Amino acid sequence: MVGVQRHEHSRGAIVVDDRWFPILIGTWFGESVSSSLDVFYRFYDEQLDRAAAEGIDMVLVTDALDVLRPSSEIRERFARETALREPRIQRHVLGSIVATRGGVVQAVVAWLVHRRRGLWIASVRDMPAALERALAKLDQAGVPRPLGLDPRGYERPPRSLAPMRRQA
């Protein structure tokens, strides 16, 4: 169990949150860099292990409302890292919901959907909608909802990068 972890770098951050497992929340803002992917995939591996151990399926919610377009290097690494986990994802992940405003990020989501036809992925315009979709996905699969998660009351992590801290 991670709770909430934040990794910042000079141009952005990622916040991972498993407080509402089996709904996982990853919040990206600013620029995505290699160390952000390291944090995300370490978190994802831990959660895939947890899902397997508990015999429960999960939903990944990505808050990409304030992320910049990822570089081609980051997109390729994301695809490569995800492909390495494909069998485990197919067994334990019901789907993924991405909250995004920008057409560029939506295009990246569409690209990932094209590359990963077996996983249900949806794009929505805000976090309450993303969390409502995640809860509905759990309901459809007969997976118990996490206690205390209120989509309309959810507070997104702060975007401030000051004071700067770099966390491993």
Secondary structure, 3 states (H helix, E strand, C coil): CCCEEEEEECCEEEEEECCCCCEEEEEEEECCCHHHHHHHHHHHHHHHHHHHHHCCCEEEEEEEEEECCCCHHHHHHHHHHHHHCHHHHHHHEEEEEEECCCHHHHHHHHHHHHHCCCCCEEEECCHHHHHHHHHHHHHHHCCCCCCCCCCCCCCCCCCCCCCCCCCC
